[in-house]
């Protein structure tokens, strides 16, 4: 057993050289909407004491430097959400299935956010 995993087993999460990150983020999609917003969908898989996955949906305005987190959820599979800005200025995020919602914003900048999930396995969290 390596020193890094041994210390994690004891309940400590050390920052040691030679101990790689326990999380891996993978870009799933980048969706540009004509309203001047790009949506970035990223999956993060962590493997510390237990395996954990989350998908984050962030938005960035054209020409801006920082993005804002709109939604973070525990995925059921590898589905990429459908995202667009409606004519009334509402950001619509649609998924057919997710395990649970971890974070959800109601608005971002001047946009309202509406999330539709056809089947949510654990509506009250994990």
Secondary structure, DSSP 4 states (H G I P E B T S, - for coil): --HHHHHHHTT-----TT---SEEEEEEEEEEETTTEEEEEEEEEEESSSEEEEEEEEEEETT-S--EEEEEEEESSSPPPEEEE-TTSEEEEEEEEEEEEEEE-SEETTEEEEEEEEEES-TT--
